[in-house]
Amino acid sequence: MMIRWESGGGAALGALTLLASRALPVLFTGDPEVRAAMAAALVLVVAVGQPLSGYVFVVDGVLIGAGDARWLAGAMGATLAAYVPVALVVRALAPPDPSTALVWLWVGFTWFMVVRGALFRWRVHGDAWMVTGAVR
């Protein structure tokens, strides 16, 4: 039930982010280039990734509460292994245009969340994590 609530909450937050994508950058900077870059990233990637992030954060909390720390540590190691090449490619191929570069930076972060989400989905479909307080 919590996963449905958080995914719904993530969708609502994503919609709000999309609606506020032009107003939010004004709160952080007066530079028009930075505002344009932030707005592009908010619209194209951040708003779309919110439901996935909601799912990941809830399952992360559930697994922490279940004492599944050893598995979580391994999953984060695997996530890092999948993320580092993407981060290096984004860094190496970052276009000079700040809007496009920021969008690609957020695409890389969204990949990080996709990998975490896939690993978490695999984990919660089994029952090995359901031993409260167990040391694994």
C-alpha positions as CSV (number, residue, x, y, z in Angstrom):
1,M,0.0,0.0,0.0
2,M,2.8,2.4,0.8
3,I,4.4,1.8,-2.6
4,R,1.1,2.9,-4.3
5,W,0.9,5.9,-2.1
6,E,4.4,7.0,-2.8
7,S,4.3,6.3,-6.5
8,G,1.1,8.4,-6.6
9,G,2.8,11.1,-4.4
10,G,5.7,11.0,-6.8
11,A,3.4,11.4,-9.8
12,A,1.7,14.4,-8.0
13,L,5.1,15.9,-7.2
14,G,6.2,15.3,-10.8
15,A,3.1,17.2,-12.1
16,L,3.8,20.1,-9.7
17,T,7.4,20.2,-10.7
18,L,6.3,20.3,-14.4
19,L,3.8,23.1,-13.7
20,A,6.4,25.1,-11.7
21,S,9.3,24.4,-14.0
22,R,9.5,28.1,-15.1
23,A,8.9,29.6,-11.7
24,L,11.3,27.5,-9.6
25,P,14.6,28.6,-11.2
26,V,13.7,32.2,-10.4
27,L,14.0,31.4,-6.7
28,F,17.6,30.2,-7.1
29,T,19.3,32.6,-9.6
30,G,18.9,35.7,-11.6
31,D,21.1,34.4,-14.4
32,P,18.9,33.7,-17.5
33,E,21.1,30.9,-18.8
34,V,21.0,29.1,-15.5
35,R,17.3,29.5,-15.3
36,A,16.8,28.1,-18.8
37,A,19.0,25.1,-18.0
38,M,17.2,24.4,-14.8
39,A,13.8,24.7,-16.4
40,A,14.8,22.3,-19.2
41,A,16.1,19.7,-16.7
42,L,13.0,20.1,-14.5
43,V,10.6,19.6,-17.5
44,L,12.4,16.8,-19.3
45,V,13.8,14.6,-16.6
46,V,13.1,15.6,-13.0
47,A,9.3,15.7,-13.3
48,V,9.2,12.4,-15.2
49,G,11.5,10.6,-12.7
50,Q,9.5,11.5,-9.6
51,P,7.2,8.4,-9.5
52,L,10.2,6.1,-9.8
53,S,12.1,8.0,-7.1
54,G,9.1,7.7,-4.8
55,Y,9.0,3.9,-5.3
56,V,12.8,3.7,-4.7
57,F,12.7,5.7,-1.5
58,V,9.8,3.8,0.0
59,V,11.3,0.4,-0.7
60,D,14.7,1.6,0.5
61,G,13.0,2.5,3.8
62,V,11.2,-0.8,4.1
63,L,14.4,-2.8,3.5
64,I,16.3,-0.7,6.0
65,G,13.5,-1.3,8.5
66,A,13.6,-5.0,7.8
67,G,17.3,-5.1,8.7
68,D,18.4,-5.9,5.2
69,A,21.5,-3.7,5.4
70,R,23.9,-6.3,3.9
71,W,21.8,-6.8,0.8
72,L,21.3,-3.0,0.5
73,A,25.1,-2.4,0.6
74,G,25.6,-5.0,-2.2
75,A,22.8,-3.4,-4.2
76,M,24.4,0.0,-3.9
77,G,27.7,-1.4,-5.0
78,A,26.0,-2.9,-8.1
79,T,24.2,0.4,-8.7
80,L,27.5,2.3,-8.5
81,A,29.1,-0.1,-11.0
82,A,26.2,0.6,-13.4
83,Y,26.2,4.4,-12.8
84,V,29.9,5.3,-13.0
85,P,30.3,4.5,-16.7
86,V,27.2,6.6,-17.4
87,A,28.5,9.5,-15.3
88,L,31.9,9.4,-17.1
89,V,30.2,9.4,-20.5
90,V,28.0,12.3,-19.5
91,R,31.1,14.2,-18.2
92,A,33.1,13.4,-21.3
93,L,30.4,14.2,-23.8
94,A,28.7,17.1,-22.1
95,P,27.7,19.7,-24.6
96,P,28.8,23.3,-24.1
97,D,25.1,24.4,-24.0
98,P,24.3,24.5,-20.2
99,S,20.6,23.5,-20.8
100,T,21.5,20.3,-22.6
101,A,24.4,19.5,-20.3
102,L,22.1,19.8,-17.2
103,V,19.5,17.6,-18.9
104,W,22.1,14.9,-19.5
105,L,23.3,15.2,-16.0
106,W,19.8,14.5,-14.8
107,V,19.4,11.7,-17.3
108,G,22.5,10.1,-15.7
109,F,20.9,10.4,-12.2
110,T,17.7,9.0,-13.5
111,W,19.6,6.0,-14.7
112,F,21.0,5.6,-11.2
113,M,17.4,5.5,-9.9
114,V,16.3,3.0,-12.6
115,V,19.0,0.6,-11.6
116,R,18.1,1.0,-7.9
117,G,14.5,0.5,-8.7
118,A,15.1,-2.6,-10.7
119,L,17.2,-4.2,-8.0
120,F,14.7,-3.3,-5.3
121,R,11.8,-4.7,-7.3
122,W,13.7,-7.9,-7.7
123,R,14.4,-8.0,-3.9
124,V,10.9,-7.4,-2.7
125,H,9.4,-10.1,-5.0
126,G,11.2,-12.7,-2.9
127,D,10.8,-13.1,0.9
128,A,14.4,-13.3,2.1
129,W,14.2,-9.7,3.3
130,M,11.2,-10.4,5.5
131,V,13.0,-11.4,8.6
132,T,12.8,-8.4,10.9
133,G,16.0,-7.5,12.6
134,A,17.9,-10.3,11.0
135,V,21.7,-9.9,10.5
136,R,22.6,-11.1,7.0
